[in-house]
């Protein structure tokens, strides 16, 4: 009961501070100390970062993982997306990238159960898509069972100078902390100020809530 009362009191303090107006981005507020409108902004940003797996989000639909790889060509994304849409499929999470001369596609598609077979058949038999070597795999909900403790999610972003082994080190650290990865992406970008390549990791992970 005490944590609930304290949390409610904190929330109202932040709301009232925000209602009084003024800048909500003072450095001293962000560092810590006084509860102000900046505290509410940080909390609201945290709510906006919540995430969920689309397979668990809509259990009434059938779910498919569509992966493809083939020689780079203009229009691949449009062709695949149209083929999915024409069969009633809905693309949610997706990642498409050109690596050298190859174009890689990875996407999650949800569809009404009665349309699943026709969707998979359309992707596998469309002659225009044959060079992509499309593979469609059915997805099922993770068997979570019954837990005494609820799950809590974290969104993490790591940025540093690019060097071999960074993903291995970061993912090992996440695993050692008992976190289960739900979604992870990596990319390279140029830091113009320091004239160096940066490695960027974005990760969504869950773990059992601990008091």
C-alpha positions in Angstrom: 0.0 0.0 0.0 2.8 2.4 0.9 4.5 2.2 -2.6 1.1 2.8 -4.2 0.4 5.9 -2.1 3.9 7.2 -2.7 3.7 6.6 -6.4 0.4 8.4 -6.7 1.7 11.3 -4.7 4.7 11.5 -7.0 2.6 11.5 -10.1 0.3 14.3 -8.9 3.3 16.4 -7.9 4.7 16.0 -11.4 1.4 16.9 -13.0 0.9 20.0 -10.8 4.4 21.1 -11.5 3.8 20.8 -15.3 0.5 22.7 -15.0 2.3 25.6 -13.4 4.1 26.1 -16.8 7.6 27.0 -17.5 10.5 25.3 -19.2 10.7 21.5 -18.5 14.2 21.0 -19.7 16.4 22.6 -17.0 19.6 20.7 -16.6 19.4 20.6 -12.8 15.9 19.0 -13.0 17.1 16.3 -15.4 20.0 15.4 -13.2 17.8 14.8 -10.2 16.6 16.5 -7.0 13.4 18.5 -7.3 10.3 17.0 -8.7 9.2 19.3 -11.6 7.6 19.3 -15.0 10.8 17.7 -16.4 10.2 14.7 -14.2 6.7 14.2 -15.8 8.2 14.6 -19.3 10.7 11.8 -18.5 8.0 9.6 -17.2 5.8 10.2 -20.3 8.7 9.4 -22.6 9.1 6.1 -20.8 5.5 5.2 -21.4 5.9 6.0 -25.1 8.8 3.4 -25.3 6.6 0.5 -24.3 6.8 -2.4 -26.7 5.2 -5.7 -27.3 5.6 -8.7 -29.6 3.0 -8.7 -32.4 2.4 -12.4 -32.0 1.2 -11.9 -28.4 -0.5 -8.7 -29.3 -3.2 -10.3 -31.5 -3.7 -14.0 -30.7 -6.8 -14.3 -32.9 -4.7 -13.8 -36.1 -2.2 -16.2 -37.8 1.3 -14.9 -37.8 4.1 -15.5 -40.4 7.8 -14.7 -40.5 8.7 -13.8 -44.1 12.4 -13.8 -44.9 14.0 -13.2 -48.3 17.4 -12.6 -49.9 18.3 -12.0 -53.5 20.2 -9.7 -55.9 19.5 -6.1 -55.3 16.9 -4.6 -57.5 14.7 -1.5 -57.5 11.1 -2.3 -56.4 11.6 -5.4 -54.3 9.9 -3.9 -51.2 6.9 -2.7 -53.3 6.5 -6.1 -54.9 6.6 -8.1 -51.6 4.4 -5.6 -49.7 1.8 -5.6 -52.5 1.8 -9.5 -52.6 1.2 -9.5 -48.9 -1.5 -6.9 -49.0 -3.4 -8.5 -51.9 -3.8 -11.6 -49.8 -5.1 -9.7 -46.7 -1.8 -9.7 -44.8 -0.7 -6.9 -42.5 3.0 -6.1 -42.2 3.9 -5.0 -38.6 7.6 -5.4 -37.7 10.0 -5.4 -40.6 13.6 -4.8 -41.5 14.9 -4.4 -45.1 18.4 -3.6 -46.0 20.9 -3.7 -48.9 24.2 -5.5 -48.1 26.5 -5.1 -51.0 24.8 -6.6 -54.0 22.2 -8.5 -51.9 18.9 -7.2 -50.7 17.6 -8.7 -47.4 14.0 -8.7 -46.2 12.7 -9.8 -42.8 9.1 -9.1 -41.8 6.3 -10.2 -39.5 2.9 -10.5 -41.2 -0.4 -11.1 -39.5 -3.4 -12.5 -41.4 -6.8 -14.0 -40.8 -6.4 -17.8 -40.2 -8.5 -18.7 -43.2 -6.2 -16.7 -45.5 -2.9 -18.1 -44.2 -2.5 -20.8 -46.8 -3.3 -18.6 -49.8 -0.9 -15.9 -48.5 2.0 -18.4 -48.2 1.2 -19.9 -51.6 1.1 -16.5 -53.3 4.5 -15.6 -51.9 6.0 -18.9 -53.0 4.5 -19.1 -56.5 4.8 -15.5 -57.7 7.3 -15.7 -60.5 8.4 -12.1 -60.0 9.5 -12.9 -56.5 11.4 -16.1 -57.3 14.9 -14.5 -57.3 14.3 -13.5 -53.6 14.1 -17.1 -52.4 11.2 -16.2 -50.1 10.7 -18.3 -47.0 7.5 -18.1 -44.9 7.4 -19.7 -41.5 4.4 -19.8 -39.2 4.8 -18.2 -35.7 3.2 -19.3 -32.5 2.9 -17.5 -29.2 5.6 -18.1 -26.7 4.6 -20.6 -24.0 5.0 -18.5 -20.9 3.0 -20.6 -18.5 2.1 -19.1 -15.1 4.5 -16.9 -13.3 4.5 -15.7 -9.7 6.1 -12.4 -10.8 5.1 -10.1 -13.6 7.4 -9.2 -16.5 9.0 -5.8 -16.9 10.4 -4.5 -20.2 13.4 -2.4 -21.0 14.4 -0.4 -24.1 18.2 0.1 -24.4 20.3 1.9 -26.9 24.1 1.7 -27.0 26.4 3.8 -29.2 30.1 3.6 -29.4 33.1 3.5 -31.8 32.8 0.5 -34.1 35.1 -2.4 -33.4 34.7 -6.3 -33.7 32.9 -8.1 -30.9 30.7 -5.2 -29.7 27.4 -7.0 -30.3 28.8 -10.2 -28.7 29.9 -8.2 -25.6 26.6 -6.3 -25.3 24.3 -9.3 -25.8 26.4 -11.4 -23.3 25.9 -8.6 -20.8 22.2 -8.5 -21.4 22.0 -12.3 -21.0 24.1 -12.3 -17.8 21.6 -9.8 -16.3 18.8 -12.3 -16.9 17.2 -10.3 -19.6 15.4 -12.0 -22.6 15.8 -10.2 -25.9 12.6 -9.5 -27.7 13.9 -7.3 -30.4 17.5 -6.1 -31.3 18.8 -4.1 -34.3 22.3 -2.9 -35.1 23.6 -0.3 -37.6 26.6 1.7 -38.5 26.7 5.5 -38.8 29.3 8.1 -39.3 30.2 10.5 -36.5 31.2 13.6 -38.5 32.5 15.5 -35.4 35.1 12.8 -34.6 35.5 11.4 -38.1 34.8 7.8 -37.0 32.3 5.0 -37.5 29.9 4.4 -34.7 28.1 1.1 -33.9 24.5 1.5 -32.7 22.6 -1.2 -30.9 18.9 -0.8 -30.1 17.5 -3.6 -27.8 14.1 -4.4 -26.3 14.3 -7.0 -23.5 12.1 -8.4 -20.7 12.7 -10.0 -17.3 10.8 -11.0 -14.2 10.0 -8.1 -11.9 12.0 -8.2 -8.7 11.0 -6.2 -5.6 
